[in-house]
Amino acid sequence: MISQGDAALLITGHGSTVNPDSSAPSLAQAEAIRNRRIFREVVCSFWKEEPSLRDALLLFGDPEIREVYVVPNFISEGYFTQTVIPRELELEGSLTRRANGQLWKYCEPVGSHSAVTELLLARAAEIAPGVEEAETTLLIVGHGTALNDQSAVAAKRQVDKISALGRYASVQSAYMEEPPLIADWPRLTTTPNVVVVPFFISDGLHSYEDIPVLLGIEKEGAMAATRLRGVFRSNPHRLHGRALYYANAIGTAPQFADIILAQAENFERCTLDLGAPAQTVSS
Amino acid sequence: MRPPVERLLADWIASGTRGIGQIRITQSGGIFSLCHREDEGRSDLAVHRSPNDAIEIAKYTDAGEYRPLKTAPNLRRGWWLELPDVEALQRALDFFYPGRLAALAVWEANRLAPTPLRATLERQTGMYRVAAKIPDGGIDQLVGRFCRSQDGEPGCLRTIMWARDGTKARPSLRLPLDKYIAPVDQTGRGENVIPLLCQEACNLLVAEARKVVKSE
């Protein structure tokens, strides 16, 4: 159990230099968690926005704060959770003891939590109300990249878990940049209904424009952000003789605040199990 | 007991500071009121009362462009923010100028250890690793235009605390010496304002350094 009063929470996100919606879920979840008054301090830091991950090293100067839980608001393990965040925060494993005695606890990313499966199912049901699941394909869309396969692995894991429930006619993952490509959805699916949920933390150009263009529900080209956001409100899209339902990014669900908290609590359980040693750095 | 940053803020207010960055701070009857320094005296400002409103106010320029760098001198005008106490004031300023009060608190405690630009660049991995190849002359030009307090591209109101490298050389000789001196009001108005300290080059500058290297 997280001790009250002497613990702080640091939510780390990617952020963006061009898209203000990138950091919005992290900021909203931080506010929701702050209002629960579990932590002495709740702050966000970002790779591409302010406060930066480097700034985060200065954010917990309150001597009352003895522990800092670092929860990556990322959809999967990968380059950012394994390389960038530990490097920028000068973490030396799951536990890092600072020179002032403060203990930083590096938690699993939110996307790794088992409750994400429930949220995917809830989001799919929400955007396609009353649609018969036995006549529906659920497509979970990840980024996919040749550089790091982890995000594709995370999407596939969700596919396996939801498939095992036997609710949908078919559950598949598809990607923007690697096969199976989301652009091939008419060929990948055979059901009259297709529900597409982007497996991303936040809405941005991928969910506003790139995926809608690949799906064929929007034309390529610059569009006003307000117009782009409207893409989520015009379900179903009638294409190729099917009803296509398109959701916004899964990470925008307010329940992700609970998942952030759960990942902090999971840290305690995991380290108790493993008896992980604390490490000391000189900063 | 108040957390250190709240104490710092209360001390600065008590010392008669007139604001921070482009923001005027006034206090009356225990209420803190914030507005753009260029808007002082206007009576037609849109009134806000939550520290969280600072998120939206700070998000776009007057021209509606997104502001990825909150210390760029392009804060929009036309707003008035009333806050009930120092805690709310700190929360709002942490949205307007994220991380800057924390950096100032560490600096005032004589514990700020700025990171030389070369160390920041050499730490990069992935697509930014190449940024470390920028020559000293390239740094001089880049910092000289990118971090300039006024008329920069985009410009930044922070005071640079970091050196170019281990020699402690200033990163750019194209910037006035004032750019490196903490108490100076970087808007050029010469007022007593809370300084916005830069302890390490931001990711935007790292990305620009990469562009410089890639273009050569």
Boltz contact constraints between the chains, C-beta under 6 A:
constraints:
  - contact:
      token1: [A, 17]
      token2: [B, 68]
      max_distance: 6.0
  - contact:
      token1: [A, 20]
      token2: [B, 59]
      max_distance: 6.0
  - contact:
      token1: [A, 20]
      token2: [B, 66]
      max_distance: 6.0
  - contact:
      token1: [A, 48]
      token2: [B, 203]
      max_distance: 6.0
  - contact:
      token1: [A, 50]
      token2: [B, 70]
      max_distance: 6.0
  - contact:
      token1: [A, 50]
      token2: [B, 98]
      max_distance: 6.0
  - contact:
      token1: [A, 50]
      token2: [B, 99]
      max_distance: 6.0
  - contact:
      token1: [A, 51]
      token2: [B, 98]
      max_distance: 6.0
  - contact:
      token1: [A, 51]
      token2: [B, 99]
      max_distance: 6.0
  - contact:
      token1: [A, 54]
      token2: [B, 200]
      max_distance: 6.0
  - contact:
      token1: [A, 55]
      token2: [B, 99]
      max_distance: 6.0
  - contact:
      token1: [A, 58]
      token2: [B, 102]
      max_distance: 6.0
  - contact:
      token1: [A, 58]
      token2: [B, 103]
      max_distance: 6.0
  - contact:
      token1: [A, 58]
      token2: [B, 106]
      max_distance: 6.0
  - contact:
      token1: [A, 59]
      token2: [B, 102]
      max_distance: 6.0
  - contact:
      token1: [A, 61]
      token2: [B, 4]
      max_distance: 6.0
  - contact:
      token1: [A, 61]
      token2: [B, 105]
      max_distance: 6.0
  - contact:
      token1: [A, 62]
      token2: [B, 3]
      max_distance: 6.0
  - contact:
      token1: [A, 62]
      token2: [B, 4]
      max_distance: 6.0
  - contact:
      token1: [A, 83]
      token2: [B, 125]
      max_distance: 6.0
